Amino acid sequence: MSEKNDSIKCSVDTCRHNMPGEKCCTLDSISVGCSTSKATSCECTECDSFSMNS
């Protein structure tokens, strides 16, 4: 596993880039996208770098 990136906080335990117990991402950077055509709230945004644990 890669080193944690303290600049990217993450609590999604099912993502392969999440460092267990640290609530940090292991990626150098992430991409954030919209789940709708026009974001109107936090719920409309998502981490496009998410990858499900295998």
Stockholm file with secondary structure:
# STOCKHOLM 1.0

chainA/1-54         MSEKNDSIKCSVDTCRHNMPGEKCCTLDSISVGCSTSKATSCECTECDSFSMNS
#=GR chainA/1-54 SS CCCCEEEEECCCTTBTTEETTTTEECSSCCCEEESSSSCCSGGGEEETTCCBCC
#=GC SS_cons        CCCCEEEEECCCTTBTTEETTTTEECSSCCCEEESSSSCCSGGGEEETTCCBCC
//
